[in-house]
């Protein structure tokens, strides 16, 4: 059964340029590392979330794999350094895990 790990981050609209520049650094870091989770980034165009929200999500083949991916990210010094630079631009951030339903 597959699971989706999501990071949802709302930033101040006036900080969009700086926030996205750091997000580009996260994307480069992911691409440099073979074993690192490769996320898809999106931003609401219309919906419940504000347009100044970034969503990163990655699908894993199991809950255990999703938890290991989260642990890898959480314990990574380079990720932590970039995150600390990005936090001042955030208004809210949270992590979600979704079960993929197959009928």
Buried (B, 14 or more C-beta within 10 A) or exposed (E): EBBBBBBBBBBEEEBBEBBBEBBEBBBEBBEEEEEBBEBEBEEBEEEEEEEBBBBBBBBBEEBEBBBEBBEBBEEBEEBEEBBEBBEEBBEEBEEEEEEEEEE
